[in-house]
């Protein structure tokens, strides 16, 4: 399972669809965002995905955590949202 990486200019509905699809297929999704704009888009997408999944009787919880990510030799701190069925 790949990590869903979100940018500040990511389309919220597209990310929400990706989250919902991964949850349906793998029963777990990981969303990663670096920066305030990206975290904002990720949270909005998570709320949308929660609604999409609730229509199918799947209720999810989100477990946020900080992770260090190596980007071009520089270590950056990202927010990782682990999304799992309740």
MIFIMAR-306437 format. One record per residue: residue number from 1; x, y, z of N, C-alpha, C, O in turn; residue in three letters. Coordinates in nm, 4 decimals. Example, Ala and Ser with C-alpha at 12.3 -4.5 7.8 and 13.67 -1.06 7.14 Angstrom:
+-----+----------+----------+----------+----------+----------+----------+----------+----------+----------+----------+----------+----------+------+
! pos !      n.X !      n.Y !      n.Z !     ca.X !     ca.Y !     ca.Z !      c.X !      c.Y !      c.Z !      o.X !      o.Y !      o.Z ! code !
+-----+----------+----------+----------+----------+----------+----------+----------+----------+----------+----------+----------+----------+------+
!   1 !   1.3190 !  -0.5690 !   0.7800 !   1.2300 !  -0.4500 !   0.7800 !   1.3200 !  -0.3300 !   0.7800 !   1.4236 !  -0.3319 !   0.8465 !  ala !
!   2 !   1.2850 !  -0.2250 !   0.7080 !   1.3670 !  -0.1060 !   0.7140 !   1.2900 !   0.0030 !   0.7870 !   1.3409 !   0.1138 !   0.8039 !  ser !
+-----+----------+----------+----------+----------+----------+----------+----------+----------+----------+----------+----------+----------+------+
END
This chain:
+-----+----------+----------+----------+----------+----------+----------+----------+----------+----------+----------+----------+----------+------+
! pos !      n.X !      n.Y !      n.Z !     ca.X !     ca.Y !     ca.Z !      c.X !      c.Y !      c.Z !      o.X !      o.Y !      o.Z ! code !
+-----+----------+----------+----------+----------+----------+----------+----------+----------+----------+----------+----------+----------+------+
!   1 !   0.0835 !  -0.1178 !   0.0000 !   0.0000 !   0.0000 !   0.0000 !   0.0883 !   0.1246 !   0.0000 !   0.1799 !   0.1371 !   0.0813 !  unk !
!   2 !   0.0599 !   0.2156 !  -0.0913 !   0.1358 !   0.3395 !  -0.1000 !   0.0785 !   0.4459 !  -0.0076 !  -0.0389 !   0.4416 !   0.0292 !  unk !
!   3 !   0.1623 !   0.5405 !   0.0288 !   0.1196 !   0.6542 !   0.1090 !   0.0544 !   0.7551 !   0.0151 !   0.1076 !   0.7827 !  -0.0925 !  unk !
!   4 !  -0.0587 !   0.8098 !   0.0539 !  -0.1251 !   0.9145 !  -0.0239 !  -0.0608 !   1.0463 !   0.0170 !  -0.0752 !   1.0905 !   0.1310 !  unk !
!   5 !   0.0104 !   1.1089 !  -0.0767 !   0.0808 !   1.2339 !  -0.0477 !  -0.0036 !   1.3512 !  -0.0948 !  -0.0489 !   1.3555 !  -0.2092 !  unk !
!   6 !  -0.0238 !   1.4462 !  -0.0040 !  -0.1104 !   1.5603 !  -0.0319 !  -0.0267 !   1.6876 !  -0.0359 !   0.0600 !   1.7094 !   0.0486 !  unk !
!   7 !  -0.0547 !   1.7714 !  -0.1362 !   0.0095 !   1.9021 !  -0.1497 !  -0.0940 !   2.0100 !  -0.1226 !  -0.2138 !   1.9823 !  -0.1173 !  unk !
!   8 !  -0.0480 !   2.1313 !  -0.1057 !  -0.1384 !   2.2429 !  -0.0793 !  -0.2350 !   2.2663 !  -0.1948 !  -0.3454 !   2.3168 !  -0.1741 !  unk !
!   9 !  -0.1941 !   2.2297 !  -0.3172 !  -0.2807 !   2.2517 !  -0.4333 !  -0.3510 !   2.1233 !  -0.4787 !  -0.4054 !   2.1191 !  -0.5891 !  unk !
!  10 !  -0.3506 !   2.0197 !  -0.3961 !  -0.4211 !   1.8950 !  -0.4288 !  -0.5712 !   1.9199 !  -0.4275 !  -0.6216 !   1.9960 !  -0.3449 !  unk !
!  11 !  -0.6422 !   1.8556 !  -0.5193 !  -0.7879 !   1.8658 !  -0.5238 !  -0.8476 !   1.7820 !  -0.4109 !  -0.8230 !   1.6617 !  -0.4021 !  unk !
!  12 !  -0.9251 !   1.8456 !  -0.3260 !  -0.9809 !   1.7796 !  -0.2087 !  -1.0625 !   1.6568 !  -0.2459 !  -1.0471 !   1.5514 !  -0.1842 !  unk !
!  13 !  -1.1496 !   1.6690 !  -0.3464 !  -1.2358 !   1.5574 !  -0.3850 !  -1.1538 !   1.4397 !  -0.4380 !  -1.1881 !   1.3243 !  -0.4125 !  unk !
!  14 !  -1.0470 !   1.4677 !  -0.5109 !  -0.9622 !   1.3606 !  -0.5644 !  -0.8917 !   1.2860 !  -0.4515 !  -0.8833 !   1.1632 !  -0.4535 !  unk !
!  15 !  -0.8414 !   1.3598 !  -0.3537 !  -0.7745 !   1.2970 !  -0.2398 !  -0.8755 !   1.2162 !  -0.1582 !  -0.8447 !   1.1063 !  -0.1121 !  unk !
!  16 !  -0.9958 !   1.2706 !  -0.1405 !  -1.0999 !   1.1993 !  -0.0663 !  -1.1348 !   1.0683 !  -0.1355 !  -1.1520 !   0.9656 !  -0.0698 !  unk !
!  17 !  -1.1451 !   1.0717 !  -0.2672 !  -1.1738 !   0.9498 !  -0.3427 !  -1.0623 !   0.8476 !  -0.3279 !  -1.0878 !   0.7277 !  -0.3165 !  unk !
!  18 !  -0.9385 !   0.8957 !  -0.3282 !  -0.8244 !   0.8055 !  -0.3112 !  -0.8264 !   0.7419 !  -0.1724 !  -0.8029 !   0.6218 !  -0.1589 !  unk !
!  19 !  -0.8540 !   0.8209 !  -0.0704 !  -0.8604 !   0.7676 !   0.0664 !  -0.9696 !   0.6614 !   0.0757 !  -0.9464 !   0.5523 !   0.1276 !  unk !
!  20 !  -1.0886 !   0.6936 !   0.0252 !  -1.2004 !   0.6000 !   0.0327 !  -1.1695 !   0.4716 !  -0.0444 !  -1.2004 !   0.3620 !   0.0023 !  unk !
!  21 !  -1.1088 !   0.4852 !  -0.1615 !  -1.0743 !   0.3672 !  -0.2408 !  -0.9742 !   0.2769 !  -0.1715 !  -0.9889 !   0.1546 !  -0.1731 !  unk !
!  22 !  -0.8722 !   0.3365 !  -0.1104 !  -0.7701 !   0.2575 !  -0.0405 !  -0.8308 !   0.1896 !   0.0822 !  -0.7995 !   0.0741 !   0.1109 !  unk !
!  23 !  -0.9169 !   0.2602 !   0.1543 !  -0.9827 !   0.1997 !   0.2716 !  -1.0662 !   0.0803 !   0.2282 !  -1.0620 !  -0.0249 !   0.2920 !  unk !
!  24 !  -1.1419 !   0.0956 !   0.1203 !  -1.2271 !  -0.0143 !   0.0730 !  -1.1435 !  -0.1347 !   0.0308 !  -1.1828 !  -0.2492 !   0.0532 !  unk !
!  25 !  -1.0284 !  -0.1087 !  -0.0302 !  -0.9449 !  -0.2182 !  -0.0827 !  -0.8530 !  -0.2790 !   0.0226 !  -0.8422 !  -0.4012 !   0.0326 !  unk !
!  26 !  -0.7865 !  -0.1938 !   0.1015 !  -0.6842 !  -0.2421 !   0.1949 !  -0.7244 !  -0.2317 !   0.3416 !  -0.6516 !  -0.2804 !   0.4281 !  unk !
!  27 !  -0.8392 !  -0.1690 !   0.3723 !  -0.8879 !  -0.1508 !   0.5093 !  -0.7967 !  -0.0636 !   0.5943 !  -0.8059 !  -0.0661 !   0.7170 !  unk !
!  28 !  -0.7089 !   0.0134 !   0.5310 !  -0.6199 !   0.1070 !   0.6016 !  -0.5592 !   0.2006 !   0.4995 !  -0.5232 !   0.1573 !   0.3900 !  unk !
!  29 !  -0.5471 !   0.3284 !   0.5331 !  -0.4832 !   0.4243 !   0.4436 !  -0.3895 !   0.5126 !   0.5243 !  -0.4142 !   0.5405 !   0.6416 !  unk !
!  30 !  -0.2820 !   0.5559 !   0.4603 !  -0.1901 !   0.6513 !   0.5220 !  -0.1835 !   0.7743 !   0.4325 !  -0.1563 !   0.7648 !   0.3129 !  unk !
!  31 !  -0.2088 !   0.8900 !   0.4931 !  -0.2070 !   1.0170 !   0.4224 !  -0.0932 !   1.0993 !   0.4810 !  -0.0783 !   1.1075 !   0.6029 !  unk !
!  32 !  -0.0127 !   1.1603 !   0.3941 !   0.1038 !   1.2358 !   0.4406 !   0.0986 !   1.3765 !   0.3832 !   0.0707 !   1.3948 !   0.2648 !  unk !
!  33 !   0.1256 !   1.4763 !   0.4677 !   0.1235 !   1.6159 !   0.4246 !   0.2342 !   1.6932 !   0.4947 !   0.2632 !   1.6713 !   0.6123 !  unk !
!  34 !   0.2957 !   1.7846 !   0.4190 !   0.3998 !   1.8709 !   0.4754 !   0.3568 !   2.0156 !   0.4526 !   0.3360 !   2.0571 !   0.3386 !  unk !
!  35 !   0.3435 !   2.0915 !   0.5595 !   0.3056 !   2.2319 !   0.5493 !   0.1587 !   2.2539 !   0.5810 !   0.0761 !   2.1635 !   0.5690 !  unk !
!  36 !   0.1286 !   2.3757 !   0.6214 !  -0.0068 !   2.4087 !   0.6659 !  -0.1107 !   2.3908 !   0.5559 !  -0.2180 !   2.3362 !   0.5812 !  unk !
!  37 !  -0.0807 !   2.4360 !   0.4341 !  -0.1757 !   2.4239 !   0.3236 !  -0.2048 !   2.2789 !   0.2897 !  -0.3194 !   2.2429 !   0.2626 !  unk !
!  38 !  -0.1030 !   2.1967 !   0.2909 !  -0.1195 !   2.0551 !   0.2594 !  -0.1975 !   1.9836 !   0.3696 !  -0.2827 !   1.8997 !   0.3407 !  unk !
!  39 !  -0.1691 !   2.0160 !   0.4941 !  -0.2427 !   1.9555 !   0.6054 !  -0.3898 !   1.9967 !   0.5990 !  -0.4778 !   1.9148 !   0.6253 !  unk !
!  40 !  -0.4171 !   2.1213 !   0.5646 !  -0.5542 !   2.1690 !   0.5497 !  -0.6282 !   2.0873 !   0.4433 !  -0.7405 !   2.0427 !   0.4669 !  unk !
!  41 !  -0.5669 !   2.0675 !   0.3275 !  -0.6292 !   1.9894 !   0.2207 !  -0.6500 !   1.8444 !   0.2643 !  -0.7529 !   1.7845 !   0.2329 !  unk !
!  42 !  -0.5540 !   1.7884 !   0.3357 !  -0.5637 !   1.6495 !   0.3808 !  -0.6794 !   1.6317 !   0.4785 !  -0.7527 !   1.5332 !   0.4698 !  unk !
!  43 !  -0.6966 !   1.7251 !   0.5709 !  -0.8046 !   1.7153 !   0.6690 !  -0.9402 !   1.7302 !   0.6009 !  -1.0338 !   1.6565 !   0.6316 !  unk !
!  44 !  -0.9509 !   1.8259 !   0.5079 !  -1.0778 !   1.8422 !   0.4359 !  -1.1099 !   1.7166 !   0.3555 !  -1.2253 !   1.6739 !   0.3506 !  unk !
!  45 !  -1.0091 !   1.6576 !   0.2930 !  -1.0294 !   1.5353 !   0.2157 !  -1.0714 !   1.4210 !   0.3070 !  -1.1560 !   1.3399 !   0.2694 !  unk !
!  46 !  -1.0142 !   1.4136 !   0.4246 !  -1.0499 !   1.3086 !   0.5203 !  -1.1970 !   1.3195 !   0.5620 !  -1.2662 !   1.2185 !   0.5738 !  unk !
!  47 !  -1.2434 !   1.4415 !   0.5839 !  -1.3836 !   1.4621 !   0.6207 !  -1.4752 !   1.4168 !   0.5069 !  -1.5765 !   1.3509 !   0.5309 !  unk !
!  48 !  -1.4395 !   1.4522 !   0.3828 !  -1.5180 !   1.4072 !   0.2669 !  -1.5172 !   1.2552 !   0.2555 !  -1.6216 !   1.1933 !   0.2348 !  unk !
!  49 !  -1.3988 !   1.1952 !   0.2690 !  -1.3863 !   1.0496 !   0.2576 !  -1.4682 !   0.9801 !   0.3654 !  -1.5291 !   0.8761 !   0.3402 !  unk !
!  50 !  -1.4699 !   1.0367 !   0.4845 !  -1.5497 !   0.9801 !   0.5941 !  -1.6964 !   0.9731 !   0.5542 !  -1.7645 !   0.8749 !   0.5836 !  unk !
!  51 !  -1.7451 !   1.0773 !   0.4871 !  -1.8828 !   1.0787 !   0.4394 !  -1.9076 !   0.9759 !   0.3309 !  -2.0093 !   0.9066 !   0.3325 !  unk !
!  52 !  -1.8130 !   0.9654 !   0.2348 !  -1.8256 !   0.8657 !   0.1275 !  -1.8341 !   0.7251 !   0.1864 !  -1.9175 !   0.6444 !   0.1454 !  unk !
!  53 !  -1.7475 !   0.6971 !   0.2823 !  -1.7414 !   0.5636 !   0.3404 !  -1.8615 !   0.5345 !   0.4295 !  -1.9075 !   0.4205 !   0.4364 !  unk !
!  54 !  -1.9121 !   0.6361 !   0.4973 !  -2.0283 !   0.6175 !   0.5856 !  -2.1499 !   0.5732 !   0.5040 !  -2.2336 !   0.4977 !   0.5534 !  unk !
!  55 !  -2.1598 !   0.6201 !   0.3790 !  -2.2694 !   0.5776 !   0.2918 !  -2.2667 !   0.4270 !   0.2680 !  -2.3705 !   0.3661 !   0.2420 !  unk !
!  56 !  -2.1476 !   0.3668 !   0.2769 !  -2.1313 !   0.2224 !   0.2587 !  -2.1283 !   0.1470 !   0.3910 !  -2.1021 !   0.0268 !   0.3937 !  unk !
!  57 !  -2.1554 !   0.2180 !   0.5019 !  -2.1550 !   0.1528 !   0.6327 !  -2.0165 !   0.1319 !   0.6898 !  -1.9990 !   0.0515 !   0.7813 !  unk !
!  58 !  -1.9166 !   0.2034 !   0.6370 !  -1.7790 !   0.1940 !   0.6879 !  -1.7506 !   0.3218 !   0.7669 !  -1.7548 !   0.4317 !   0.7116 !  unk !
!  59 !  -1.7221 !   0.3071 !   0.8949 !  -1.6935 !   0.4218 !   0.9793 !  -1.5454 !   0.4189 !   1.0153 !  -1.4932 !   0.3153 !   1.0563 !  unk !
!  60 !  -1.4775 !   0.5328 !   0.9999 !  -1.3326 !   0.5360 !   1.0159 !  -1.2898 !   0.6305 !   1.1279 !  -1.3627 !   0.7213 !   1.1678 !  unk !
!  61 !  -1.1698 !   0.6054 !   1.1760 !  -1.1041 !   0.6935 !   1.2722 !  -0.9698 !   0.7342 !   1.2127 !  -0.9163 !   0.6671 !   1.1244 !  unk !
!  62 !  -0.9169 !   0.8447 !   1.2625 !  -0.7887 !   0.8969 !   1.2135 !  -0.6916 !   0.9050 !   1.3309 !  -0.7247 !   0.9563 !   1.4378 !  unk !
!  63 !  -0.5717 !   0.8534 !   1.3085 !  -0.4663 !   0.8569 !   1.4097 !  -0.3517 !   0.9420 !   1.3556 !  -0.2721 !   0.8929 !   1.2756 !  unk !
!  64 !  -0.3414 !   1.0694 !   1.3974 !  -0.2361 !   1.1570 !   1.3448 !  -0.1041 !   1.1379 !   1.4189 !  -0.1022 !   1.1054 !   1.5376 !  unk !
!  65 !   0.0057 !   1.1584 !   1.3473 !   0.1378 !   1.1545 !   1.4104 !   0.2378 !   1.2324 !   1.3262 !   0.2162 !   1.2549 !   1.2071 !  unk !
!  66 !   0.3465 !   1.2730 !   1.3888 !   0.4564 !   1.3373 !   1.3178 !   0.5507 !   1.2301 !   1.2653 !   0.5758 !   1.1307 !   1.3335 !  unk !
!  67 !   0.6031 !   1.2492 !   1.1445 !   0.7045 !   1.1602 !   1.0895 !   0.8117 !   1.2450 !   1.0213 !   0.7825 !   1.3520 !   0.9678 !  unk !
!  68 !   0.9347 !   1.1968 !   1.0236 !   1.0433 !   1.2633 !   0.9520 !   1.0547 !   1.2025 !   0.8133 !   1.0548 !   1.0804 !   0.7973 !  unk !
!  69 !   1.0644 !   1.2901 !   0.7119 !   1.0691 !   1.2475 !   0.5726 !   1.1937 !   1.3070 !   0.5091 !   1.2236 !   1.4248 !   0.5283 !  unk !
!  70 !   1.2665 !   1.2251 !   0.4332 !   1.3852 !   1.2727 !   0.3620 !   1.3443 !   1.3189 !   0.2229 !   1.2963 !   1.2393 !   0.1421 !  unk !
!  71 !   1.3632 !   1.4480 !   0.1949 !   1.3320 !   1.5037 !   0.0635 !   1.4580 !   1.5719 !   0.0112 !   1.5027 !   1.6731 !   0.0652 !  unk !
!  72 !   1.5138 !   1.5149 !  -0.0942 !   1.6367 !   1.5683 !  -0.1556 !   1.7491 !   1.5863 !  -0.0546 !   1.8213 !   1.6859 !  -0.0579 !  unk !
!  73 !   1.7633 !   1.4905 !   0.0343 !   1.8709 !   1.4940 !   0.1321 !   1.8422 !   1.5785 !   0.2555 !   1.9254 !   1.5864 !   0.3458 !  unk !
!  74 !   1.7250 !   1.6417 !   0.2602 !   1.6878 !   1.7232 !   0.3755 !   1.5759 !   1.6525 !   0.4509 !   1.4831 !   1.5989 !   0.3903 !  unk !
!  75 !   1.5855 !   1.6530 !   0.5821 !   1.4832 !   1.5901 !   0.6647 !   1.3763 !   1.6944 !   0.6964 !   1.4056 !   1.8015 !   0.7496 !  unk !
!  76 !   1.2511 !   1.6606 !   0.6623 !   1.1375 !   1.7485 !   0.6886 !   1.0400 !   1.6749 !   0.7804 !   1.0323 !   1.5521 !   0.7783 !  unk !
!  77 !   0.9675 !   1.7494 !   0.8590 !   0.8664 !   1.6895 !   0.9453 !   0.7321 !   1.6949 !   0.8741 !   0.6880 !   1.8009 !   0.8297 !  unk !
!  78 !   0.6683 !   1.5797 !   0.8640 !   0.5380 !   1.5697 !   0.7993 !   0.4339 !   1.5249 !   0.9007 !   0.4664 !   1.4721 !   1.0070 !  unk !
!  79 !   0.3093 !   1.5471 !   0.8653 !   0.1976 !   1.4928 !   0.9423 !   0.1506 !   1.3678 !   0.8690 !   0.1224 !   1.3727 !   0.7493 !  unk !
!  80 !   0.1423 !   1.2571 !   0.9395 !   0.0883 !   1.1331 !   0.8815 !  -0.0439 !   1.1047 !   0.9485 !  -0.0545 !   1.1019 !   1.0711 !  unk !
!  81 !  -0.1457 !   1.0834 !   0.8648 !  -0.2779 !   1.0483 !   0.9146 !  -0.3035 !   0.9025 !   0.8812 !  -0.3192 !   0.8675 !   0.7642 !  unk !
!  82 !  -0.3080 !   0.8181 !   0.9816 !  -0.3423 !   0.6781 !   0.9610 !  -0.4935 !   0.6678 !   0.9740 !  -0.5504 !   0.7038 !   1.0770 !  unk !
!  83 !  -0.5581 !   0.6186 !   0.8692 !  -0.7038 !   0.6104 !   0.8657 !  -0.7419 !   0.4627 !   0.8664 !  -0.6968 !   0.3856 !   0.7817 !  unk !
!  84 !  -0.8259 !   0.4241 !   0.9633 !  -0.8635 !   0.2848 !   0.9804 !  -1.0113 !   0.2743 !   1.0136 !  -1.0691 !   0.3677 !   1.0694 !  unk !
!  85 !  -1.0737 !   0.1611 !   0.9797 !  -1.2133 !   0.1411 !   1.0208 !  -1.2239 !   0.1357 !   1.1727 !  -1.1333 !   0.0881 !   1.2410 !  unk !
!  86 !  -1.3346 !   0.1844 !   1.2234 !  -1.3588 !   0.1852 !   1.3671 !  -1.4019 !   0.0487 !   1.4123 !  -1.4273 !   0.0281 !   1.5310 !  unk !
+-----+----------+----------+----------+----------+----------+----------+----------+----------+----------+----------+----------+----------+------+
END
